[in-house]
C-alpha cells in the first residue's frame, strides 16, 4: 500500500493543474480540470506503480454553482483508494468527457448522471433515460434547483 502523500507526489508528476486534499483520510481527493480528466484517468489506470484498475463509483453532484462528477477508484493490487472530482460551471449545457472506454463500469453510471443531473458526457454512445420515462421533459430531479410540481400542489 502506498501512503496518500506518496500517491499525491506520484500523481502530481503525471498531470499538471490538479488540486489535492484528504492526505490524512482514507481517500486521497483529487480535483481535476475537466479538460484533463481523460488524461488523468488513463494515466492512473496505466501507470504500473499506481495501477488504479477498478472504478467502483461514479456519482453526479450538484455543488450549487457548479455541476460535477465524483469518481472513486481502487488499485486492487496496492489496496489504495482515490477520489477524483471534476466540475463544470455551465449549468445550462454541462459537458464532461466520458470515461466509459477507460473504465467500462462508467457506462451506466454516466447514463444515470445524465438522466438525473443533465450532465452531457462527450463521446458517450447511448445517453438515454433508464429510470425516467423516455419523453421526460420536466427537468433534472437531482439538481438542487429542481422543483417537483406535485409538491407545490399539496
N, C-alpha and C positions, 0 to 999 in steps of 0.2 A: 504494500500500500504506500502511495506517495502522499506526503502531507499536503494540505491545501496551499501552504506557502510555496512548496516545490511545484505544485500544479500551476499556481499563478505565474511563477517565474518562467516555466516552460511555455505556457500559453501566450504570455507577453511577447515571446520571441517568435511565435507563429504568425500573429496578426497584430497590426498596429491599431490604435484607436479604441481599445477596449477599456471598460471600467469594471473594477473588481470590488467585491465585498464578501463578507462571510468567511473570512480566512479562519476564524475560530469556531466555526459551526460545522455541522455535518456536510453541508453543501457549500462548495465554493461557488459564488454567484458572479456571473459574467454578463455585463450588458454590452451588446454588440450593435454597431450601427447597421441598419437594415441592408445597406449596400455591401456589407462584409459578412453577412450571415452564412451564405453558402460556402464561402472560402473557409470560415472558421469551422463549420460543421464537417466539411470534408477533411480538413487537417486534424481535427480531434479524432475522427474515425481512423484515418490512415496513418497517423504518427505511431510508430512501433512502440515507443515508450508509454504513450498515453493510452492508446487503444480503446477509445470510447466507442464501443460496438453495440450498445443497447439503448435505444430511445424508449423509455418506459412511461413517459407522459408528455403530452403537448396540450396546452390549455390556452384558450383565448382569454384576454384580460381587458377590461375597461378601466384604465388608470385615471379617468376623468377627462383631462385634456388630450390624452393620447389613448390609442388602442394598441394592443400588442399581443405577443405570444410568449409564453414561458415554456421552455423545453427542459426536461430532466433526462440526463444521460448517465449511464453507468459504464464503467470499464469492468467487465466480468473478470478479466484477467487480473487486474490490480485491485478490484473491490473499491474503486473510487466513484464518488457521485459528484455531479456538477449540474448547476442550473444556468441556463442560457436565457437571457431576456432580450427581445427585440421589440422596438416601438415605432409607431408612426403617428405623427401629429395630424395627419389628414383623415379626419373622421368622415368626410363626405365620400372619399374614394380611397379607403385604406388598402394599401398593397404591400405585401411582403412576399419574398421569393419562397416558392415551395421547396421543401427538402425531401419530398417523398422518394426521390430517386437516390438520395444519400442514405436515408433511413426509411425503408418501406413501411415501417409501423406508423409513420406520419400520415399516410394516405387518408385514412378515415377520420383521423383527428383534425386534419386540415379542413375536411368537408364540414365537420361539426363546428369548428371555429368560424367558418364562412357562414354557415347557416344561422348561428346564434349571435354573432358579433358583426357580420358583414365584411369580414376581412377577406380580401381577394388574394389568393395565393397564386402568384405569377407562375405559369407553366404547369399548373395542376391540370390533369387531363379531364377531370369529371366533377367540377364543383356543382353540387345539386343538393336538394333537401333530402335528408334521411328521416327526420323526425317530424318536421312541419309539412303541411300539405304542399304539393308542388307549386300551386298557384299562390302561395303565401305572399302577401304584399303589405303586411301590417308592421313592418319594421323588424328590428333585431332584438329579441326578447331578453338577451343577457346584457344589453347595454344599460348603463346607469340612467340614461335619458329616455328609456323605453316606457311608454305608458300603455297599460292594458285597458282598452276602452270598457271592458266588462267590469273592471274595478271601479270605474267612475260612475257607473250606473247604480251600483249598490247603495 
